[in-house]
Amino acid sequence: MKKGGKEVGPASIYAKPHTMAGKPAPIESNPGKMPNHSRADTVNMSVGNVSKSDGGATKTSGIKIRGTGAATKGLMARGPMA
């Protein structure tokens, strides 16, 4: 049944977790990538201007792009470009 545009009802009406091949999906203790970010001592969290992680190294490589006008975020394009 739908209520407010969302499906609601008992859990028995929903399909069990499965892969795209139809096989049952395995239940993992750490469903995310390593390290285990579900623990408080490994999560990268920031509160206000205080951050637990350093944010990684600043990228300096890239391709200089044209037509930026009054660029406020830099003139270099980074990342995979097809």
Buried (B, 14 or more C-beta within 10 A) or exposed (E): EEEEEEEEEEEEEEEEEEEEEEEEEEEEEEEEEEEEBEEEEEEEEEEEEEEEEEEEEEEEEEEEEEEEEEEEEEEBEEEEEE
